[in-house]
Amino acid sequence: MTQVQVAASLGVGQAHISKIERQSDMLLSTLAAYLTALGVDASLIVEVGEETWTYDLTAGSGAR
C-alpha cells in the first residue's frame, strides 16, 4: 500500500503517515491503527519469567 492509501484508510493526511513511518518509537494504539489500515492481524506477546500474555493489537478491527 502507498502512504496515500494508508492515510485514506486512517482518515489522515499522507504527511502524517510519513511521520509515523519515520518515528523510532510509537504508542501501541498508533501501531495497532497502522497495522489495521494495512489489513494485518497482529499480536503482542509479553513473556515475564514463566508467565506469558498475548495482546491482540488488531482485535475487533476487521483486519484480514
C-alpha contacts under 8 A as a table, 3 or more apart, distances in Angstrom:
res1	aa1	res2	aa2	distance
1	M	5	Q	6.06
1	M	6	V	6.62
1	M	38	L	7.21
2	T	5	Q	5.17
2	T	6	V	6.37
3	Q	6	V	5.13
3	Q	7	A	5.95
3	Q	14	Q	5.69
3	Q	17	I	6.06
3	Q	18	S	6.98
4	V	7	A	5.04
4	V	8	A	6.16
4	V	13	G	7.38
4	V	14	Q	5.11
5	Q	8	A	5.14
5	Q	9	S	6.30
6	V	9	S	5.08
6	V	10	L	6.29
6	V	14	Q	7.88
6	V	17	I	7.31
6	V	34	Y	7.56
6	V	37	A	5.86
6	V	38	L	6.71
7	A	10	L	5.12
7	A	11	G	5.82
7	A	12	V	4.97
7	A	13	G	5.42
7	A	14	Q	5.30
7	A	16	H	7.48
7	A	17	I	6.10
8	A	11	G	4.95
8	A	12	V	6.26
8	A	13	G	7.24
9	S	12	V	7.93
9	S	37	A	5.63
10	L	33	A	7.40
10	L	34	Y	7.60
10	L	37	A	6.35
12	V	16	H	6.51
12	V	17	I	7.71
13	G	16	H	5.44
13	G	17	I	6.98
14	Q	17	I	5.20
14	Q	18	S	6.35
15	A	18	S	5.00
15	A	19	K	6.24
16	H	19	K	5.09
16	H	20	I	6.29
17	I	20	I	5.01
17	I	21	E	6.20
18	S	21	E	5.18
18	S	22	R	6.36
19	K	22	R	5.21
19	K	23	Q	6.39
20	I	23	Q	5.37
20	I	26	M	7.74
23	Q	26	M	6.71
26	M	30	T	6.47
26	M	31	L	6.83
27	L	30	T	5.21
27	L	31	L	6.45
28	L	31	L	4.98
28	L	32	A	5.99
28	L	57	L	7.78
29	S	32	A	5.02
29	S	33	A	6.16
29	S	57	L	7.93
30	T	33	A	5.20
30	T	34	Y	6.16
31	L	34	Y	5.10
31	L	35	L	6.10
32	A	35	L	5.18
32	A	36	T	6.01
32	A	42	A	7.88
32	A	57	L	5.23
32	A	58	T	5.84
33	A	36	T	5.05
33	A	37	A	6.16
33	A	58	T	7.70
34	Y	37	A	5.13
34	Y	38	L	6.45
35	L	38	L	5.00
35	L	39	G	6.36
35	L	40	V	5.33
35	L	41	D	7.41
35	L	42	A	7.38
35	L	58	T	7.35
36	T	39	G	4.96
36	T	40	V	5.62
36	T	41	D	7.27
36	T	58	T	5.99
36	T	61	S	6.54
36	T	62	G	7.78
36	T	63	A	5.62
37	A	40	V	7.61
37	A	63	A	7.99
39	G	63	A	4.77
39	G	64	R	5.29
40	V	58	T	7.60
40	V	63	A	5.67
40	V	64	R	6.00
41	D	57	L	7.63
41	D	58	T	5.79
41	D	59	A	7.94
41	D	63	A	5.78
41	D	64	R	6.33
42	A	56	D	6.21
42	A	57	L	5.50
42	A	58	T	5.85
43	S	54	T	6.58
43	S	55	Y	5.51
43	S	56	D	4.26
43	S	57	L	5.17
43	S	58	T	7.29
44	L	54	T	5.70
44	L	55	Y	5.07
44	L	56	D	6.30
44	L	57	L	6.64
45	I	52	T	7.00
45	I	53	W	5.79
45	I	54	T	4.51
45	I	55	Y	6.39
46	V	52	T	5.66
46	V	53	W	5.17
46	V	54	T	6.34
47	E	50	E	7.16
47	E	51	E	5.73
47	E	52	T	4.42
47	E	53	W	6.47
48	V	51	E	5.27
48	V	52	T	6.41
56	D	59	A	5.36
58	T	61	S	5.49
58	T	62	G	7.79
58	T	63	A	6.54
59	A	62	G	7.53
59	A	63	A	7.80
60	G	63	A	7.74
